[in-house]
Amino acid sequence: MAEVAGRGVRARARAPLSVRDTGPMVETPLVTTVHLLRHGEVHNPDGILYGRLDGYRLSERGRAMARRVAEHLGGRGEAAASGPRRDVVHVVASPLERAQETAAPIAAEFGLEVATDPRFLEAENHFEGLTFGVGDGSLRRPRHWRHLWNPFRPSWGEPYTQQVARMLAGIAEARRAAAGHEAVVVSHQLPIWVTRCALEGRRLWHDPRRRECSLASLTSLRFEGERLVAIEYREPAADLLADASQVPGA
């Protein structure tokens, strides 16, 4: 090292630091969150299994649930305690009315338009338009029994594997649309639940009463690049669930 003198002080000048070649820089993958949101309560006074039928809109409580989720994601109102404003840049929904109505206040909260994707539709179901149960429901009629032979597929509706395949394809597109930010996908209980089961490596057949996917709930998928790294479940409208109708769409 060269010696440098100044004002009676002798010091050694540092040699230039050498930078070691560590090879090509590794790019940090973008972190993207896709929130799977089940729609709010539906006006369904007759307890019909409404499936993909038209005309089933949100109830007053359902609209309040949708607003509550918008506030939750926007980090304001009664839901502000749940955390900061989320970075939502894409909102997409099933074409059914109840999903579109749930998506509307969220899109408005973030100044976005609601995109529509049929891959997020409710599952097809043989019992659509009927009441479902043993008492005065469709199960007391023998003509329906032949549809109940296989609960693992299931035999009465769209195969679970088919629901998962279309949901994952739609989720991948939503993730790309919101790369590095967050997307909200408004869908339906059964498709959301079986998709979560598939991602967590669980069996797809299940007891419908044990689905963790309440009205207006968020099942959030966090990705690093294309890799799923976390799943989180929340109920922003939990206080509105107590008296809500729990009849599922499928």
LOPADREN-171508 format. One record per residue (C-alpha): x negated, y, z; chain; residue in three letters. Coordinates in steps of 0.5 Angstrom, whole numbers, padded with zeros to 4 digits. Each point is the difference from the previous one (the first is absolute). Layout:
N
X:X Y:Y Z:Z chain:A resn:ALA $
...
This chain:
250
X:0000 Y:0000 Z:0000 chain:A resn:MET $
X:-0002 Y:0007 Z:-0001 chain:A resn:ALA $
X:-0002 Y:0005 Z:0006 chain:A resn:GLU $
X:0004 Y:0006 Z:0000 chain:A resn:VAL $
X:-0003 Y:0006 Z:0004 chain:A resn:ALA $
X:0005 Y:0006 Z:0003 chain:A resn:GLY $
X:-0001 Y:0005 Z:0005 chain:A resn:ARG $
X:-0005 Y:-0005 Z:0004 chain:A resn:GLY $
X:0004 Y:-0006 Z:0000 chain:A resn:VAL $
X:-0002 Y:-0006 Z:-0004 chain:A resn:ARG $
X:0005 Y:-0004 Z:-0003 chain:A resn:ALA $
X:0001 Y:-0006 Z:-0005 chain:A resn:ARG $
X:0004 Y:0001 Z:-0006 chain:A resn:ALA $
X:0005 Y:-0006 Z:-0001 chain:A resn:ARG $
X:-0001 Y:-0004 Z:-0006 chain:A resn:ALA $
X:0006 Y:0000 Z:-0004 chain:A resn:PRO $
X:0005 Y:-0006 Z:0002 chain:A resn:LEU $
X:0000 Y:-0005 Z:-0005 chain:A resn:SER $
X:0007 Y:-0003 Z:-0002 chain:A resn:VAL $
X:0001 Y:-0007 Z:0000 chain:A resn:ARG $
X:0003 Y:-0003 Z:-0006 chain:A resn:ASP $
X:0006 Y:-0004 Z:0003 chain:A resn:THR $
X:0003 Y:-0002 Z:-0007 chain:A resn:GLY $
X:0007 Y:0003 Z:-0003 chain:A resn:PRO $
X:0004 Y:0004 Z:0005 chain:A resn:MET $
X:0007 Y:-0004 Z:0002 chain:A resn:VAL $
X:0006 Y:0004 Z:-0001 chain:A resn:GLU $
X:0005 Y:0000 Z:0006 chain:A resn:THR $
X:0006 Y:-0003 Z:-0002 chain:A resn:PRO $
X:0006 Y:0005 Z:0000 chain:A resn:LEU $
X:0005 Y:-0001 Z:0006 chain:A resn:VAL $
X:0007 Y:0000 Z:-0002 chain:A resn:THR $
X:0006 Y:-0002 Z:0004 chain:A resn:THR $
X:0007 Y:-0003 Z:-0003 chain:A resn:VAL $
X:0006 Y:0001 Z:0004 chain:A resn:HIS $
X:0005 Y:-0005 Z:-0001 chain:A resn:LEU $
X:0007 Y:0003 Z:0003 chain:A resn:LEU $
X:0006 Y:-0003 Z:0001 chain:A resn:ARG $
X:0006 Y:0004 Z:-0002 chain:A resn:HIS $
X:0005 Y:0003 Z:0005 chain:A resn:GLY $
X:0007 Y:-0003 Z:0003 chain:A resn:GLU $
X:0005 Y:-0001 Z:-0006 chain:A resn:VAL $
X:0007 Y:0002 Z:0001 chain:A resn:HIS $
X:0003 Y:-0007 Z:0000 chain:A resn:ASN $
X:0006 Y:-0001 Z:0004 chain:A resn:PRO $
X:0002 Y:-0007 Z:-0003 chain:A resn:ASP $
X:-0007 Y:-0003 Z:0002 chain:A resn:GLY $
X:-0001 Y:-0002 Z:-0007 chain:A resn:ILE $
X:-0006 Y:-0003 Z:-0003 chain:A resn:LEU $
X:-0001 Y:0005 Z:-0005 chain:A resn:TYR $
X:-0007 Y:-0002 Z:-0003 chain:A resn:GLY $
X:-0001 Y:0004 Z:-0007 chain:A resn:ARG $
X:0008 Y:0002 Z:0000 chain:A resn:LEU $
X:0001 Y:0008 Z:-0002 chain:A resn:ASP $
X:0004 Y:0004 Z:0005 chain:A resn:GLY $
X:-0004 Y:-0001 Z:0006 chain:A resn:TYR $
X:-0002 Y:0007 Z:0003 chain:A resn:ARG $
X:-0003 Y:0002 Z:0006 chain:A resn:LEU $
X:0004 Y:0001 Z:0006 chain:A resn:SER $
X:-0001 Y:0007 Z:0004 chain:A resn:GLU $
X:-0004 Y:-0004 Z:0005 chain:A resn:ARG $
X:-0004 Y:-0003 Z:-0006 chain:A resn:GLY $
X:-0001 Y:0007 Z:-0003 chain:A resn:ARG $
X:-0003 Y:0002 Z:0007 chain:A resn:ALA $
X:-0004 Y:-0005 Z:0000 chain:A resn:MET $
X:-0003 Y:0002 Z:-0007 chain:A resn:ALA $
X:-0001 Y:0007 Z:0003 chain:A resn:ARG $
X:-0004 Y:-0003 Z:0006 chain:A resn:ARG $
X:-0005 Y:-0004 Z:-0004 chain:A resn:VAL $
X:-0001 Y:0007 Z:-0004 chain:A resn:ALA $
X:-0001 Y:0003 Z:0006 chain:A resn:GLU $
X:-0005 Y:-0005 Z:0003 chain:A resn:HIS $
X:-0004 Y:0000 Z:-0006 chain:A resn:LEU $
X:0000 Y:0007 Z:-0001 chain:A resn:GLY $
X:-0003 Y:0001 Z:0007 chain:A resn:GLY $
X:0006 Y:0004 Z:0003 chain:A resn:ARG $
X:0007 Y:0001 Z:0003 chain:A resn:GLY $
X:0001 Y:-0005 Z:0006 chain:A resn:GLU $
X:-0004 Y:-0005 Z:-0004 chain:A resn:ALA $
X:-0006 Y:0004 Z:0001 chain:A resn:ALA $
X:-0003 Y:-0003 Z:0006 chain:A resn:ALA $
X:-0001 Y:-0006 Z:-0005 chain:A resn:SER $
X:-0006 Y:0003 Z:-0003 chain:A resn:GLY $
X:-0003 Y:0005 Z:-0005 chain:A resn:PRO $
X:0003 Y:0001 Z:-0007 chain:A resn:ARG $
X:-0001 Y:-0006 Z:-0005 chain:A resn:ARG $
X:-0003 Y:0001 Z:-0006 chain:A resn:ASP $
X:0005 Y:-0002 Z:-0005 chain:A resn:VAL $
X:-0001 Y:0001 Z:-0007 chain:A resn:VAL $
X:0005 Y:-0005 Z:-0003 chain:A resn:HIS $
X:0007 Y:-0002 Z:0002 chain:A resn:VAL $
X:0003 Y:-0006 Z:-0004 chain:A resn:VAL $
X:0007 Y:-0004 Z:0001 chain:A resn:ALA $
X:0004 Y:-0006 Z:-0002 chain:A resn:SER $
X:0006 Y:0003 Z:-0005 chain:A resn:PRO $
X:0005 Y:-0002 Z:0005 chain:A resn:LEU $
X:0004 Y:0006 Z:0003 chain:A resn:GLU $
X:-0002 Y:-0001 Z:0008 chain:A resn:ARG $
X:-0007 Y:0000 Z:-0002 chain:A resn:ALA $
X:0000 Y:0006 Z:-0005 chain:A resn:GLN $
X:0004 Y:0004 Z:0006 chain:A resn:GLU $
X:-0005 Y:-0003 Z:0005 chain:A resn:THR $
X:-0006 Y:0003 Z:-0004 chain:A resn:ALA $
X:0003 Y:0007 Z:-0002 chain:A resn:ALA $
X:-0002 Y:0003 Z:0007 chain:A resn:PRO $
X:-0007 Y:-0003 Z:0000 chain:A resn:ILE $
X:-0001 Y:0003 Z:-0007 chain:A resn:ALA $
X:0003 Y:0007 Z:0001 chain:A resn:ALA $
X:-0005 Y:0000 Z:0007 chain:A resn:GLU $
X:-0006 Y:-0001 Z:-0005 chain:A resn:PHE $
X:0003 Y:0004 Z:-0006 chain:A resn:GLY $
X:0000 Y:-0006 Z:-0004 chain:A resn:LEU $
X:0005 Y:-0004 Z:-0005 chain:A resn:GLU $
X:0002 Y:-0007 Z:0002 chain:A resn:VAL $
X:-0002 Y:-0005 Z:-0005 chain:A resn:ALA $
X:0004 Y:-0006 Z:-0002 chain:A resn:THR $
X:-0003 Y:-0007 Z:0000 chain:A resn:ASP $
X:0005 Y:-0006 Z:-0001 chain:A resn:PRO $
X:-0006 Y:-0005 Z:0003 chain:A resn:ARG $
X:0002 Y:0003 Z:0007 chain:A resn:PHE $
X:0008 Y:-0002 Z:-0001 chain:A resn:LEU $
X:0003 Y:-0005 Z:0005 chain:A resn:GLU $
X:0000 Y:-0007 Z:-0001 chain:A resn:ALA $
X:0005 Y:-0003 Z:-0004 chain:A resn:GLU $
X:0005 Y:-0005 Z:0004 chain:A resn:ASN $
X:0006 Y:-0004 Z:-0002 chain:A resn:HIS $
X:0004 Y:0002 Z:0006 chain:A resn:PHE $
X:0000 Y:0008 Z:-0002 chain:A resn:GLU $
X:0006 Y:0003 Z:0001 chain:A resn:GLY $
X:0003 Y:-0005 Z:0005 chain:A resn:LEU $
X:0000 Y:0000 Z:0007 chain:A resn:THR $
X:-0005 Y:-0005 Z:0003 chain:A resn:PHE $
X:0001 Y:-0004 Z:0006 chain:A resn:GLY $
X:0003 Y:-0007 Z:0003 chain:A resn:VAL $
X:0007 Y:0003 Z:0003 chain:A resn:GLY $
X:0004 Y:0004 Z:-0006 chain:A resn:ASP $
X:-0007 Y:0001 Z:-0004 chain:A resn:GLY $
X:-0002 Y:-0004 Z:-0007 chain:A resn:SER $
X:-0003 Y:-0006 Z:0004 chain:A resn:LEU $
X:0007 Y:-0003 Z:0002 chain:A resn:ARG $
X:0001 Y:-0001 Z:-0008 chain:A resn:ARG $
X:-0003 Y:-0006 Z:-0002 chain:A resn:PRO $
X:-0001 Y:0003 Z:-0007 chain:A resn:ARG $
X:-0006 Y:0004 Z:0003 chain:A resn:HIS $
X:-0003 Y:-0006 Z:0003 chain:A resn:TRP $
X:-0004 Y:-0003 Z:-0006 chain:A resn:ARG $
X:-0004 Y:0007 Z:0000 chain:A resn:HIS $
X:-0002 Y:-0002 Z:0007 chain:A resn:LEU $
X:-0004 Y:-0006 Z:-0001 chain:A resn:TRP $
X:-0007 Y:0003 Z:0000 chain:A resn:ASN $
X:-0002 Y:0006 Z:0005 chain:A resn:PRO $
X:-0007 Y:0000 Z:-0002 chain:A resn:PHE $
X:0000 Y:0002 Z:-0007 chain:A resn:ARG $
X:0006 Y:0003 Z:0001 chain:A resn:PRO $
X:0005 Y:-0004 Z:-0004 chain:A resn:SER $
X:0006 Y:0006 Z:0001 chain:A resn:TRP $
X:-0004 Y:0005 Z:-0003 chain:A resn:GLY $
X:-0007 Y:0003 Z:-0003 chain:A resn:GLU $
X:-0006 Y:-0004 Z:0002 chain:A resn:PRO $
X:-0004 Y:0003 Z:0005 chain:A resn:TYR $
X:-0006 Y:-0001 Z:-0004 chain:A resn:THR $
X:0003 Y:0004 Z:-0005 chain:A resn:GLN $
X:0002 Y:0006 Z:0004 chain:A resn:GLN $
X:-0007 Y:0000 Z:0003 chain:A resn:VAL $
X:-0003 Y:0000 Z:-0007 chain:A resn:ALA $
X:0004 Y:0006 Z:-0003 chain:A resn:ARG $
X:-0001 Y:0004 Z:0007 chain:A resn:MET $
X:-0008 Y:-0001 Z:0000 chain:A resn:LEU $
X:0000 Y:0002 Z:-0008 chain:A resn:ALA $
X:0004 Y:0006 Z:0002 chain:A resn:GLY $
X:-0004 Y:0002 Z:0006 chain:A resn:ILE $
X:-0007 Y:-0001 Z:-0004 chain:A resn:ALA $
X:0003 Y:0006 Z:-0004 chain:A resn:GLU $
X:0002 Y:0004 Z:0005 chain:A resn:ALA $
X:-0007 Y:-0001 Z:0003 chain:A resn:ARG $
X:-0003 Y:0002 Z:-0006 chain:A resn:ARG $
X:0005 Y:0006 Z:-0001 chain:A resn:ALA $
X:-0002 Y:0003 Z:0007 chain:A resn:ALA $
X:-0007 Y:-0002 Z:0000 chain:A resn:ALA $
X:-0004 Y:0003 Z:0006 chain:A resn:GLY $
X:0007 Y:0002 Z:0003 chain:A resn:HIS $
X:0006 Y:-0003 Z:0002 chain:A resn:GLU $
X:0006 Y:-0002 Z:-0003 chain:A resn:ALA $
X:0007 Y:-0002 Z:0002 chain:A resn:VAL $
X:0004 Y:-0006 Z:-0003 chain:A resn:VAL $
X:0008 Y:0000 Z:0002 chain:A resn:VAL $
X:0002 Y:-0007 Z:-0001 chain:A resn:SER $
X:0004 Y:-0005 Z:0004 chain:A resn:HIS $
X:0000 Y:-0005 Z:0006 chain:A resn:GLN $
X:-0001 Y:-0007 Z:-0003 chain:A resn:LEU $
X:-0005 Y:0002 Z:-0005 chain:A resn:PRO $
X:-0004 Y:0004 Z:0005 chain:A resn:ILE $
X:0000 Y:-0005 Z:0005 chain:A resn:TRP $
X:-0003 Y:-0006 Z:-0005 chain:A resn:VAL $
X:-0005 Y:0004 Z:-0003 chain:A resn:THR $
X:-0003 Y:0002 Z:0007 chain:A resn:ARG $
X:0001 Y:-0008 Z:0002 chain:A resn:CYS $
X:-0004 Y:-0001 Z:-0007 chain:A resn:ALA $
X:-0006 Y:0005 Z:0002 chain:A resn:LEU $
X:0000 Y:-0003 Z:0007 chain:A resn:GLU $
X:-0001 Y:-0007 Z:-0002 chain:A resn:GLY $
X:0007 Y:-0002 Z:0003 chain:A resn:ARG $
X:0005 Y:-0004 Z:-0003 chain:A resn:ARG $
X:0005 Y:0003 Z:-0004 chain:A resn:LEU $
X:0006 Y:-0004 Z:0002 chain:A resn:TRP $
X:0003 Y:0003 Z:0007 chain:A resn:HIS $
X:0006 Y:0001 Z:0004 chain:A resn:ASP $
X:0003 Y:0007 Z:-0002 chain:A resn:PRO $
X:0001 Y:0002 Z:0007 chain:A resn:ARG $
X:-0007 Y:0000 Z:0001 chain:A resn:ARG $
X:-0002 Y:0005 Z:-0005 chain:A resn:ARG $
X:-0004 Y:0006 Z:0003 chain:A resn:GLU $
X:0002 Y:0005 Z:-0005 chain:A resn:CYS $
X:0006 Y:0004 Z:0003 chain:A resn:SER $
X:0004 Y:0006 Z:-0004 chain:A resn:LEU $
X:-0005 Y:0006 Z:-0002 chain:A resn:ALA $
X:-0006 Y:-0004 Z:0003 chain:A resn:SER $
X:-0007 Y:0001 Z:-0003 chain:A resn:LEU $
X:-0005 Y:-0006 Z:-0002 chain:A resn:THR $
X:-0006 Y:0003 Z:-0002 chain:A resn:SER $
X:-0005 Y:-0003 Z:-0004 chain:A resn:LEU $
X:-0007 Y:0003 Z:0000 chain:A resn:ARG $
X:-0005 Y:-0001 Z:-0005 chain:A resn:PHE $
X:-0008 Y:0001 Z:-0001 chain:A resn:GLU $
X:0000 Y:0000 Z:-0008 chain:A resn:GLY $
X:0004 Y:-0006 Z:-0002 chain:A resn:GLU $
X:-0001 Y:-0004 Z:0007 chain:A resn:ARG $
X:0005 Y:0000 Z:0005 chain:A resn:LEU $
X:-0003 Y:0002 Z:0007 chain:A resn:VAL $
X:0006 Y:0001 Z:0005 chain:A resn:ALA $
X:0008 Y:-0001 Z:0000 chain:A resn:ILE $
X:0003 Y:0005 Z:0005 chain:A resn:GLU $
X:0008 Y:0000 Z:0002 chain:A resn:TYR $
X:0004 Y:0006 Z:0003 chain:A resn:ARG $
X:0007 Y:0002 Z:0001 chain:A resn:GLU $
X:0001 Y:0007 Z:0000 chain:A resn:PRO $
X:0007 Y:0000 Z:0000 chain:A resn:ALA $
X:0000 Y:-0005 Z:0006 chain:A resn:ALA $
X:0005 Y:0004 Z:0004 chain:A resn:ASP $
X:0005 Y:0000 Z:-0005 chain:A resn:LEU $
X:0000 Y:-0008 Z:-0001 chain:A resn:LEU $
X:0004 Y:-0002 Z:0007 chain:A resn:ALA $
X:0007 Y:0001 Z:-0004 chain:A resn:ASP $
X:-0002 Y:-0001 Z:-0007 chain:A resn:ALA $
X:0003 Y:-0005 Z:-0004 chain:A resn:SER $
X:-0005 Y:-0006 Z:-0001 chain:A resn:GLN $
X:0003 Y:-0003 Z:-0006 chain:A resn:VAL $
X:-0006 Y:-0002 Z:-0005 chain:A resn:PRO $
X:0001 Y:0001 Z:-0007 chain:A resn:GLY $
X:-0003 Y:-0007 Z:-0002 chain:A resn:ALA $
